[in-house]
Amino acid sequence: MVMKNSRIRMMAYDAIFIALIILFTFVPYLGYYTIAGFISFQSIHIIVLIGAALFGYKRGGLYGFVMGLCSLLKAISYPGTADYFFINPFVSVLPRFLFGLLAGLSFDLLKKYVSQKTFNIAIAPLSGVLTFLHTLITMLCLYLFGILDPFKISAALGLTALIEDGTIMSVLISFISLGSICEIVAAAIITPTIYLIGLKSFKIGKVEDGNFKRIEKAPKVKEKLE
């Protein structure tokens, strides 16, 4: 009975996170922002980070996959200059799945070795590092599978001209610069805040509930001087 309730509870959390990812993807000004007309950044990856911090690599990979799938559907539905490249699943789905999986593994490994208090502090800088990693993975996949185009998907989509005239490179540079900084700062603030709410209010995400067996430090034995 306890196992059944646990599964139902986890399914409810999955439904909430997946619904949030879909909502933030397709509702304007929720998941994607543009400031001053040239600084673009997103917040959807923070939902994946929160899920990975609370539940570990399994949910991190799942939520990252959903994020990538939504990115693919958004690119198909509302294509822009760079969005055409995200019609390629190796550019949209693969990097987001890898990001969620690596984020969950990072949080799980941290839970394995540190105390709850230390984890609560470390989650902020780690979220910032993982956000930067998300940008690097996405740009790497875009370069490998979009620009180098080994599977000729970009050519089939008619994107050769964008690659040859350097348009996509200028988009990449603007994407990586100021927008990435906004994403890192937002993730470092929002992820630990929501995690602590989940920890204290719903009793989820505790270090002892991590997916890897914890390494407990042996207590120090004080020698008595005779």
C-alpha positions in Angstrom: 0.0 0.0 0.0 2.8 2.4 0.9 4.6 1.5 -2.4 1.4 2.2 -4.4 0.9 5.5 -2.7 4.5 6.5 -3.4 4.0 5.7 -7.1 0.8 7.7 -7.3 2.5 10.6 -5.6 5.4 10.4 -8.0 3.0 10.3 -11.0 1.4 13.5 -9.6 4.7 15.2 -9.4 5.6 14.1 -12.9 2.3 15.5 -14.2 2.9 18.8 -12.5 6.5 19.2 -13.9 5.5 18.1 -17.4 2.5 20.5 -17.4 4.8 23.3 -16.3 7.3 22.6 -19.1 4.5 22.6 -21.7 3.0 25.7 -20.2 6.3 27.6 -20.2 7.0 26.5 -23.7 3.9 27.6 -25.5 2.5 30.5 -23.4 4.2 33.7 -24.5 6.6 35.4 -22.0 6.6 32.5 -19.6 9.5 30.4 -20.8 11.2 32.7 -23.3 12.1 36.3 -22.9 13.7 39.1 -25.0 15.1 42.2 -23.4 16.0 45.4 -25.4 15.3 43.5 -28.6 18.6 41.5 -28.6 19.1 39.8 -25.3 17.2 36.4 -25.4 17.0 33.9 -22.6 14.8 31.1 -21.3 13.7 29.9 -17.9 12.3 26.4 -18.8 15.6 24.7 -18.0 15.1 25.8 -14.3 12.0 23.5 -14.1 14.3 20.7 -15.2 16.9 21.7 -12.7 14.4 21.8 -9.8 13.0 18.3 -10.8 16.6 16.9 -11.0 17.5 18.4 -7.6 14.4 17.0 -6.0 14.2 13.6 -7.6 17.6 12.8 -9.2 18.8 11.6 -12.6 15.7 9.6 -13.6 13.3 12.5 -13.4 16.0 14.9 -14.7 16.4 12.9 -17.8 12.6 12.6 -18.2 11.9 16.3 -17.8 14.9 17.2 -20.0 13.5 14.9 -22.7 10.0 16.6 -22.4 11.7 20.0 -22.6 13.5 19.0 -25.8 10.3 17.5 -27.3 8.5 20.7 -26.5 11.3 22.7 -28.1 11.0 20.6 -31.2 7.2 21.1 -31.4 7.6 24.8 -30.8 10.2 25.1 -33.6 7.8 23.2 -36.0 4.8 25.4 -34.9 6.4 28.8 -34.7 9.7 28.8 -36.6 12.1 31.7 -36.6 15.6 32.2 -37.9 17.4 29.9 -35.4 14.3 27.8 -34.6 14.5 26.1 -38.0 17.6 24.3 -36.7 15.7 23.0 -33.7 13.4 21.0 -36.0 16.3 18.7 -36.0 15.8 16.4 -33.0 19.6 16.1 -32.5 19.6 19.8 -31.8 16.4 20.2 -29.8 15.7 16.9 -28.0 19.2 15.3 -27.5 21.0 18.2 -25.7 18.0 18.8 -23.3 17.8 15.1 -22.4 21.6 15.1 -21.8 21.3 18.2 -19.7 18.5 16.8 -17.5 20.3 13.5 -17.1 23.7 15.2 -16.2 21.9 17.6 -13.8 20.2 14.7 -12.0 23.5 12.7 -11.8 25.3 15.8 -10.4 22.7 16.3 -7.7 22.5 12.6 -6.9 26.3 12.4 -6.5 26.3 15.5 -4.3 23.6 13.9 -2.1 25.8 10.8 -1.8 28.7 12.6 -0.1 27.4 15.7 1.7 25.0 16.6 4.5 21.6 18.1 4.0 22.9 21.5 5.2 25.8 21.5 2.7 23.6 20.4 -0.1 21.2 23.3 0.6 24.1 25.7 0.1 25.8 24.0 -2.8 22.7 23.7 -4.9 22.9 27.4 -5.9 26.4 27.5 -7.5 25.8 24.0 -9.0 22.6 25.2 -10.7 24.6 28.1 -12.2 27.3 25.7 -13.5 24.7 23.3 -14.9 22.9 26.1 -16.7 26.1 27.1 -18.4 26.6 23.4 -19.2 23.1 23.4 -20.8 24.1 26.3 -23.1 27.4 24.5 -24.1 25.7 21.2 -24.8 23.0 22.9 -26.9 25.5 25.0 -28.9 27.7 21.9 -29.4 24.8 19.9 -30.7 23.7 22.8 -32.9 27.2 23.0 -34.4 27.7 19.3 -34.8 24.3 18.3 -36.1 23.0 21.6 -37.4 26.0 23.3 -39.0 28.3 20.4 -39.8 25.1 18.5 -40.7 26.5 14.9 -40.9 23.0 13.5 -41.4 22.0 16.2 -44.0 19.0 17.2 -42.0 19.8 21.0 -42.3 20.2 20.6 -46.0 16.9 18.8 -46.3 15.3 21.7 -44.4 16.8 24.2 -46.7 19.1 25.8 -44.1 22.3 25.7 -46.2 22.0 29.4 -47.0 21.8 30.4 -43.4 24.9 28.4 -42.7 26.9 29.7 -45.6 26.2 33.4 -45.1 27.0 33.2 -41.4 23.6 34.3 -40.1 23.3 31.4 -37.7 26.8 32.2 -36.2 25.7 35.8 -35.3 22.6 34.3 -33.6 24.7 31.9 -31.6 27.0 34.6 -30.4 24.1 36.8 -29.2 22.5 33.7 -27.6 25.6 32.7 -25.6 26.6 36.1 -24.3 24.2 38.2 -22.2 21.3 35.8 -22.4 23.4 33.0 -20.9 24.4 35.3 -18.0 20.7 36.0 -17.2 19.9 32.3 -17.3 22.8 31.4 -14.9 21.8 34.1 -12.4 18.1 33.1 -12.5 18.9 29.4 -12.0 21.2 30.1 -9.1 18.4 32.0 -7.3 15.2 30.2 -8.2 16.4 26.6 -8.2 17.5 26.5 -4.5 14.5 28.6 -3.4 12.0 26.2 -4.9 14.0 23.2 -3.8 13.9 24.3 -0.2 10.2 24.9 -0.4 9.7 21.3 -1.6 12.1 20.0 1.1 10.4 21.8 4.0 6.8 21.8 2.9 6.5 18.5 1.1 9.4 16.5 2.6 10.9 15.6 -0.8 14.4 15.9 -2.2 16.2 14.9 1.0 19.8 13.8 0.6 19.0 10.4 2.1 16.4 9.9 -0.6 19.0 10.2 -3.4 19.3 7.5 -6.1 22.8 6.5 -4.9 23.8 4.9 -1.7 25.1 7.5 0.7 28.6 7.5 2.0 28.3 8.3 5.6 31.4 9.6 7.5 32.5 7.5 10.4 32.1 9.3 13.7 35.3 10.5 15.3 36.2 8.6 18.4 37.8 10.7 21.0 40.6 8.9 22.8 40.5 9.2 26.6 43.8 10.2 28.1 44.5 8.1 31.2 
